[in-house]
Amino acid sequence: MDTTLQDPLVGHVLDGRYRIDARIAVGGMATVYRAVDTRLDRVLALKVMHPTLAADASFVDRFIREAKSVARLAHPNVVGVFDQGTDGAYVYLAMEYVAGCTLRDVLRERGALQPRAALDILEPVLAALGAAHRAGFVHRDMKPENVLIGDDGRVKVADFGLVRAVDTVTSTTGSVLGTVSYLAPEQIEHGTADTRADVYACGVVLYEMLTGAKPHTGGTPAQVLYQHLHEDVPAPSAAVPGLAVELDELVAGATARNPEIRPYDAVDLLAQARVARAALSDEQLDAMPPQGRAAVTHDGAEDRTSVIPRAVNTTGATTGSTDDEPLNRTSRLQMPPPGPAAPRRTRAGALAPRRGVFAVVAAVLLALGIGAGVWYINSGQFTRVPSLLGQTEKEATKRLSAAGLDVKKVQRAYSETYDRGTVMNSDPASRARIRDNGSVTLVVSRGPRTVKVPDVEGLPLAKAKAELKKAALAPGIVTRAFDDDVPQGSVVRTDPRAGTERHPDSAIAVVVSKGTRIKVPDVTGESVEDATSELEDAGFAVKVASARITSPHEAGAVAKQSAAGGSELAKGDTVTLTVSKGPRMVPVPDVVGESVDDAKRALRDAGFEVEVDRPFLSFSDEIAGQSVEEGDKAPEGSTITIRTKGGL
């Protein structure tokens, strides 16, 4: 049964503008509908707050905050917000409609994903969150339900309903808004969230994509919350043997329980994700996890590349999940009371010394034992951490190895005094005592907290990338655009612009010139030789497709071209020509004796054009003859002439 028929808003025109056609999803705060903007005649997603919550000013404020904040982002990986308004008891957002599915749908169908697919989804998500973070906003509710994958493969982040300005994050007492499985420890413990809370949630989502399961599970929200606070997210390779260590490190860094250890924001994590991808081989990227299930195409073949479920075609706006409630739904969670303080240890009373000779012997033995113990504690089982400050990570590791120690983990932090890549601290510190074969945590400098984006405009792309890396920045997404002033292949601009201050390892988007735009001539119907000559003279490369198609054009002529005539391409771009194998021959139906209208309809349905020949002073509507006899064949699309009765 179609439950949307029971929804009172389906079929209703909201605010005199938005015609609601179908209900798409229902969440804890709002319902999402597919609607049509009757003014602009476009399909969009309409997110309508539940009327019971519309009376709560805080929820209404959150709705309005979402509209304003997301509208400011204007990022290709963020679901856009077009409008916000009210209609009686209904408060709504008009949002971009994305036909496709959510990452949750993908995980339900596919289980664990190949590392390449997981990174292909993670990177645009981080790009969207990075734009929000740099604009001063935190999402606060990242989860697979809010990651949308369009039918065209585009990835978008939705549902900024809990978004909040970074500099206005405040603590709540006894409760926190969010989804249990993706809450960072500081959200649970203090009710606060900054950009690093989104980084933590993305780390959990990456773990889930790589393994097909959440890192922390439990029958109740309280059990999951406890694990977030007291247990590290396990390495994905523990669930998927053979998974690359770079992916383990990426998850571990993003989900560190101490927020100071995590990447500063999504842009920082994006740079680390790209470094991890670059370190992996094709075999590691395309390894199918045991928990994964390949999608099945319509012809029964396995598809190990696409991540979009074949049977799913939902909207690109979400409000929550209806399964595993309340673990997957955005909700207000009551925090458990703090546990009792640990009991204080007490010392046992000392035994009174025995008298006499036995007491003397015991004292001697005790002194010998204490001396041996002191030697064992001070010399026998301990060594000292060598001096590591100012050493490169590689040099520090060698020094530790020579001392019989190893590296437990490497953390990174900003420093104005230590050069990028050198050790600025360690735990235990240099010269501190440590047990033999112990482990040391290194803190390596990222360099200054901010660096300036260099001016690379006009430089070839390869040289521009080298300059960005030299400035401790990461080359980001490369897009191409026509530019009449900048040579093809050189940088038009960067985002952010030159001179802007950014954190080291931040990704810098680069726009590269496609050169001067050139109009493509229309060569359909021409011979392949003439069409090739005309396109090459215009500055294009030409490729002729091996397969031929039927078309109204004669055999051997150009049936179609990959870039339509009149469109614009860059000089040197390739235009593919498809050659005609001639028109399809179609039997001509018999229309003699029929009316003009019936004859036209029959001939057009068969694939022909029709001309009517009426003799002079003919007033008859009956067909007396046709230019091609019944049963004969004529080229599809050709013209058949029919003649009416009568005349002089």
N, C-alpha and C positions, 0 to 999 in steps of 0.2 A: 504494500500500500504506500502511496506517495504521501509522506507526512507533511510535505509542504502545503498540501491542500488544506490542512488544518491551521495553518499559520494565518492570522488575520491580516498581516501586512502584504502577503502575496497578492498581486493584482492591484494593490493600492498605489497611488501616486503621492509620494512623500514631498512635502513642502512645495506642492504644485509643479514639481520638476522631475523627480526621479521615480520612474515607473518600476516597481519591484516585480521581477518575473519569477524568481525561484529562491528558495532558501538553500544556502550552501553549507554553513557550519554554525554550530551553537557552542558557546563557551560559557565560562563562569561569569563574565562581565557583559558580553554582547553577543548578538547574532549577526552573521554576515549573509548578505543576499546578493544575487546577481541582479543588476538593475540597468536601466537605460536612461541616460540623460536626454530628456525629450527636447531640450534646447539645442544641444550640440549633436544629437543623434549618435551617441557613442555608448558602448557597453562599459560598465564599471562595477566595482564591488562596493556595496553600501554596508557599512558597519554601524549597527544600531544598538545603542546601550539598552540593556534591559530596563523597562519602565520602573521596576522596583528600586533600581539603583540611581535613576535620574534625580531622585529627591535628595541624594547624598551629594553635597556640594564638592566634596573631595574627589569623588569619581568623575563628576562633570568636569572639574578642573583638569583632571588627568587626561580626559578625552580631548579637551581643547589644547592642552599642552602637547599631546601627540600630534595634532594637526599642525600646530605652529612649528614644532621642532622638525618634523619630517619634511614639511614643505620647504624648510630652509636648506635641507641637505642636497636635493637635486642631484642624486648620484645614480648611475645606471644599475647598481645592484641593490637599491633601496626601493621598495614599493612606494610609489608616489601618492601623495594626498592632494586631491583637487579642491575639496570644499569641506566646510564644516557648518553645521546649523542645527536648528531645532524645529520640530513641528508638533506642537502640543506637548504630550508626555514623551515624545521621542527625540533623543539627542543622537545625531548621526555624524559619520565621516564618509565622504565620497572618496573612494580610493581607486588606484589603478587595478584593473582586472588582468590577472595573469592566468591563462589557460595552461594547466599542467598538474603538478602534484606537489606534496610536501616531502621533505627529506624523511619524515616519519613513514610515509607511504612507501618510499624506496626501501627503507630498512625492514619494514614488514615483509615486503616481497622478496628482497635480495639477501636479507641477513647481513653478514659482514661484507664490506666492499673491498675491492682491490685498492692498494695504496694510491695508485694513480687517480682512480675515481674519487677517493676520499679527499685527496689534495686538490683535485679539480673543483670540488664543492667548497672546501675550506677556504681557498684563496679568495674567491669573490666575496664570501661572507666576511672575511677579515678586511677586505677592501672597503666594504660598506660600513662595517663598524669603525674602521679607521677614520673614514670621513666623518662619522658621527663624533668620535672621540676628539678629533682635531677641531671640530666645530663646537666642542664643549658639552657633549651629551653622552650619557651612559644608557644603554638599552635596558639592562637589568633583568631581562627574561629571555636570554638566548636558549634555544632548544630546537630539536629537529622539526617540531610543529611550526616553527617560525622561519624555517628555511624553505623557500619555494623554488621549484625547478620547473621552468616553463617547457612547453612542448618543443620549443626551439633550442633548448639546452641552457637558456639564460638562468642564472642563479640570483635570487633576490632575497633580501631580509625584510620580514614583515613584522607587524604588531609592535610598534614602538609605544604601546599603551602604558608601559611603566617607565618610559624615558624620563630622565631628569637631568638638569644641568649639573655638571661636575662640581661647580663651586657652591651648589645649594644642597648637596647631599647631607641629610641629617639622620640622626639615630632615632629609632623607634624603640619603645619599651614594651617587651613582652610579645611582639609580633613582627613579622616581616612579610613583604609581598614578593612572590616569585614562584618558581616551580621546584619542588623538593630536590629532584635528582640533579639539578644544575646550579644549586646555590653554593656560593663560595663560603668558606668557613667564617670570614669576617661578617658576611651578611647574616649568618645564623647567630653568631656570638654577639655582635654589636648592632645589627640592623643597618649597617652602613654599606655603601657600594660605590666604588669608583671604576675607572676604566679596567682595572685589574680584575674586578668581578666578572666582567664580560669575557676577559681573557681566560679565566678559570672555566667558565661555562663552555667556551669554545674548545678547551682542552678535553672536557668531558664528552662533548659531541664528537670530537676526533676519535677518542677512545671507542665510542659507541660505533662509529663508522668502520673502524678497523677490526673490531671484534664481534660486532652484532649484538652486544649486550652492554648494559650500564655498568660502571665500575662498582657502584654501591647499590645494593639491593636490600629489600626488607619488606615485611608485610605491612608495616605502618610507617607514616612519615617520620615519627620519632626515631625509629631504627636507622633510617637513611640519614637523618640529620646527625645522629651520633657518629656514624661512620665518616661523614664529611669532616667533622671536628677532630676525630682521633685516629683516622687511618689515611695513609697516602693512597692516591689512585694507583693501582698496580700497573706494572709495565704491560702494554698490549701484547708483547711477545710471550708473556706467561699464558695467555689464552690462545695466541696464534703463533705456534713455534716457527722460527725462521724469519720472523718479521725483523726488518732492519733496525739496528740499534739507534740510528738517527731518529726514527719515529718514536721509539721509547723515550729518547731524550726530549723530543718535541712535546710529548704528552706530559712528561715529568715536569718540565719547566713551566708549562702553562698551568698545571694543576697543583703547583707547590702550595702547601697549606699556609705558609708565610707569604703574604702578598708582596713583601719587599723583594722576594726572590724571583717573582714572576716577571715576564716582559711587561714594560710600562703600560703599553696600550696595544690595540689590535694592529697598528702599523708595525710596531716592533715585532709582534708575533708573526706577521705576514713575512717580514724579512727573514726571520728564522725558518719559517716553513719553506721558503724558496731555497734557502741554503741547504736544508735537509733534502729537498727534492733533487737538487743538483748533485748531491752526493750519492744518490741511488742509481743503480743500473736499471735498464729496461726490464730485466728479469725480476728485480726486486719490486719495481713499480707495478708490474702486471701479474704478480703472484696471486693466485686465487686462494683466499683463506678457506680452511675446512668448513667454517660456519657459513660461507657464502653460497648463494644459489644463483646460477646464471639465468638471466631472463630468457624467455622463449619467444621467438618471433612468430609471426602468423604462419610461416611455412614450416614450423616445427624445429628450426635450427636454433642453436644456442647463440645468444648475443652477449659477449663478455665485455663489451665496451660501453654500451648505453646504460645509464643509471635510472632512466625514466621508466616506471612500470607501464607495460603495454595497456593494461586494463583500467588505468586511472586517468581521469580527466576532470580535475576539480579546479576550483578557483585559486588565485594567488593571495587570498587574504584569510588569516586564521585567527581564531580566538581561544583555542584550547583544545584539549583532547578528551574524548569520551571513554577511552579505555584506561585501565590501570589507575583509575581515580583513587585517591587524589594525588598520586605520585607524578602525573604528567600534566596537571592542570595548574594554571596560574591562579594562586589563591593567597589568602592571608593566613599565615601559619603561626600558631601559638608556640612560642619557644619554651622548651622544658626548663624548670627551675635549675639553678646551679647545683651541682652535686655537693655532698658533704665534704668538708675539708679532710685531708688525709690525717690519720691519727699520728700524734707525735711519738717519736721513739723515746724510750727511757733506758737508762743504763742500769745494768744489773749491779748490785752492790758487790764490792770487792771482798774477797775472802780474807778473814783475819789470818795473819801469819802464824804458823805453828812455832812452838817454842823448841828449844834444844838443838841438838846436832842435826836433826832432820831438816830443821828450818834453815841452817847454814848451807847444807847440801842443796836444798831446793833453791836457795837464793843464788848459788853459783850456777846451777843449771839454767835458772831463769835468765841470768845475765848473759850466759852463752847463747841461749835461744834468742833473746832480744837482739844481741849483736848480729847474729846470723840473719834475723828477720830484717834488721835495718839495712844490712848489706844487700839482701835480696830485693828490698823495696827500692833502695837508692841506686843500685848498680846492676843487680842481677836480671831484672825483667823490664827495665825502662831504658829509653834512650832519649835524645833531645831532637826536636824539630830543627833541621838546618835553616840557615838564613835564606829566606825566599823573596823578601820584598824587593821590588824593582826587576826581578827576573822575568823572562818570558815564560809563558805557560809550559812550553817544551823544556826549557832549562830547569824550571822548578820541578817538573816531573822527574827529570833525570837525577836531580839532587836527592829527592825523596827516595827514589829507587836505590840509589847508592847507600842511603842510610837504612835500608831495609824496610822502608815505609811505602805506602801507595796512596793514590789519590782517591778519596771517597766520592767527591763530586766537585764540579766547577761551577761557581756562581759568578755572576757578572754585575758590576755596579759602576756608576759614573764617578769620575774623579777629575779634579782640576789639577792635581799634582803628579799623578802617575800616568805615564804614557799608555796609550791604547794597547791592549794585549799584554801588559805586564801585571805581575802580582801586586795587589795593593793591601792584602790582608790574608790571613789564614786562620783556621780553627783546627787544632790549637795553634797559637801564635808561634813565630820563630823563637827558638831557644827554649820553648816550653817542654816539660817532660811528657813523654808519651810511651805507651807500652810498645815493646818490640813487635814488629809486623802490624802496627796500627795504621789507621787511615787518617788522612788530612784533607779538609775541605779548603780549596783554593778560592779566593775572591779575586777575579781578574778585572782590570780596569776596562771600561768601555770608552775611556777618554772623557773629554768635557761633556756636560749634560746636553749642550746644544752645539751644533755646527751650522755654518751658513751654506745654503745651496749655491754651488758655483754657477757661473754664467756659461752655459754650453750651447747657447743659441747659435746656429750657423755651422756647428761642428758636425762631421759625419757621426752616425749613430755609434759606431764602435769606439771612437775617440771620446764621445760624450759619456758613454758608460764607464770608460776608464777614469775620466775626470770625477765622476760621481763616486766611484769606489775609492779613489784617492782621497776624497773629502770625507770618507767614512760613512757614505750613504749608499743605499742599495738601488740599482736601477729597477724601476717598477714597470707597470704595464706600458707597453709601447702601442700607440695608436697612430694611424696615418691620416693625413688630410692634405687636400690640394693647397698649394701656396705658390703664387706667381713670383714671389721675391726670393724664396729660399730654394736652393738647388735640391733636386730629388735625392732622397737618402740622408739629408742633413736635418738637424733638429730645428723645429719651428719655435717651440717653447717647452717649458717644463711646468709641472704642477706639483708643488708650489713653485712660484717664480724664483728667479735668481735673487740671492740676498736674504731670503726667508730663513729664519732659524728653525732647525729641526733636531730631534734626537739622533745620535749616531745610529746607523743601520736602518733609519727610516727609509721607506720605499718612495722614490720620486718618479712620478709618471712622466713619460716623454712622448711628445707629439712630433712625428717625423714627416717631412714634406714628401708628398707624392708628385711634386713638380706641377707644371702648368696643366690645367685640365684641357682636354681635347674632345671635341664632339665626334661621336662615332657615326660614320656614314651608313645609310641603309643600303645593304647589298643583297637583300633577299630577291630571288628571281634571276639574279645574274649568274653567269657561269662562274665556276670555282676560280678559274684563272683571272677573270676580270675582277671578281670580288677580292681575291688575295692582293692583287696589284693595287687596288684602290685603298685597301686598309693599310698596306705597308707604306704607301705614299703618305698616308695621314699620320704615320708614326707608330703604328701598332704592330705587334707580332701576331701571326696568324697560325691557327691550328685547325686541321680538318678532322672532324670526328670520323671514326671508322664505321660506325653504324649509320645506315641510311633510313629515312622515314618517308612514308607516303605524304604527299602534300598537293595542293592545287598546281604547284609549279612543275614544269616539265622535268623529266628524268635528267639528272646531271646538274641541274641548277641548284643554287643555294636555297634550302627550304627555310632555315632559321639561323639566327646568330645569337651568341651568348649575351652580348650587350646590344640592346635594341638601338635602332637608328635614332639619333638625336640625344642619346644619353652621353655622359661625360666620363672619360677614363684618363689615366695618366699616360704620358708618352712611354711606350715600351710595354704597356700592359697587353695581355694576350686576349684575342677575340677568337672564339671557337666557332667554326662554321659546320653546320649539319647539311648534308647533301640530300636532295630529293630523289626518290626512286620512282617518281611519277605519281599521278593521281590514282586513286583506287577506282577500278571499274565496277559500276553498280548497275544491276538490272533496272530497266525503266518500267514502271507500272503502266497498266492500260487505263487511260482516263477518258477514252472516247465514250460519249453518251452521258458523262457526268456533268454536273454544274461547274461553272468556273471556280467557285470557292472550294468545292470538294476536290477538283482536279489540282488546284494550287496546293492544297493541304497534303494530298497524297504524294505529289512530286517533291515538295519541300521535306516531308518526313523521310523520303528516300535519299535526301542529300543533294537535291538539285536546286538551282535557281530557276525561276519561271518567268516567261514573257507571254502575254496574251495578244493574239492577232485577231482583231475584229474586222471582218470585211466591211466595205463601205455600205452604209445604211443597214448594217446587221443589228437587230435588236434581240437576238436569241441569246440565252444564257447556257445553251447546251454545247458541249465540245464535239466538234465534227472531226478533228484530226490533231495529230501531234507530230513534232519534227523528228522524233526518234520512236520507231515502232515498239509496240509492246514486246517484252522479252529480250530485246536488244540491250546491250550494255553501253553506258556512256561514262565519261570520267566524273567522279564525285566532285560536286561543286560547279559543274558545267551548267549551261543554260538550256532548258527545254522550252520550245515554243509550242503553245497550244492555240488552235484556231476554232472560233465559234461558227455555228451555222448561220445561213442567211446571207443577205447582201445582194447586190445586183449581179 
